[in-house]
């Protein structure tokens, strides 16, 4: 919270609450954002967002080269009514890891992708949402 602490006392007129947090021992508060491009905190946050976007694009490209598309898996999962928790249990990974695959924060493991696609296709056929 040290970065956010600088925002608490800031008098920037464009400052607004961007989120809330609850911490241990009853600690809680808000995260702030603003439109001040000269603000060092704002610059750090924008730089981090840019790096995350670049990393996500690289992961999309790497997955695409292998014919793996996270958006397709996410759409299929939602179509058959499964949660991220249920999918993670089915493929044998943690919910956080599975979520990272689907949200393209981590490259899809080819074996996990194969299991997901096969299972979801099977569920769609059983549910009658597609005909073969």
N, C-alpha and C positions, 0 to 999 in steps of 0.2 A: 504494500500500500504506500510505499515511500513516494512513488511517482504521483499517485493520486493525492497525496498529502499536500503537494504544492498547489493543487487545484482548489483545495478547500477554501483557502483564504484569498484566492484570486478574485479581483473585482472586474474581470473581463465582462463586458455587457452581452456578449454572444454566448456566454457560458450556459449550459443546460445539463440536467441530469440525464445520463445515458444508460444507467442501470443501477441495480441495488445488489448488496451482498449481505450475507449473514455469516458470521464467523464463530469461532469457539468462544465459550464463556460469555455468550450474549453480545459479542461485538457485532455491530452492523453499521451500515452506512451506504453512501452512493458513490458511483463512478461518474465523473464529469467529462464533458467534451465541450469544445468551442470552435469557433470559426477563425480564431486568431492564428494566422499563418506564421507569425513571428514568434509564437510561443514555443519554447524548447520542448515542453511536454507534448504538445500537439505534433511537432515535427517528429519526435520519437515514435509516437503512435502511428502516424501516417507511413513512416519508413517501415515499421514492422508489418503493417497491412500490405504494403507493396511487396515485401519479401515473401509473405505468406501467399499472395496471389501468384507470384512467379513460381513458387514451389508447387502450388496446385496445378498450374499449367504444365509444368514439367512432368508431374505425376500423370496427368491426363494423356500427354503425348506418349509416355512410356507404356501406360496401360493400353492405349490405342494401337501401338505398334504390335502388341501381342493379341489384339482382338478382344480385349477386355474393356467393358464399358460400365463404369460404376452407376451411371444414371439409369442404364437399362436394368441392372440388378435392383436398384432402389425402386423403380417403377413396378417391376414384377413382384417384388416383395409386398409393396403396398396394394397391388392389384389382388393378391391372394389373401390379404388381411393378416400378415405376420408382422410382429414387432422386431425391432433390432435385437432384443433379448432372445427371442425365439430363434432367429436366424443364427445368432452367435452360438447358441447351444447346438443347433443342428450341424454346423460346420466345425465345431470344436475349438472355438477361440473365445476370448473375452468379449463382452459387449463393447468395451471401449475400442478394442482392436477392430472389431467388425464395423463400428461406426466410423473409424478412421478410414477404412477401405471405402465405404459408401460415400463419405464426404470428401474423398480424395485428399486426405491428409497423409495417406500412406499408400504405397503401390500395392495393388491387389496381389496376393499370393496366388499363382496360377491354379494350384490344387484347390484352394478355398473358392476361387471363382468358378471352377469346374463343378464343384459340389453345389454351390449356390444355384448356378444356372440349371443344372440337371434337376435339382429338387424343386425349384420354382416352376420349371416347365411341367414336371410331373403333377404338381399341385394344381396348376391351371387346367391340365387335361382332366384330372379327377373332378374338379369343380365345374367342369363344363364351360369354362370361359373361353376355350378355344377348341376347335374341332380338328381331328386328325383323320 
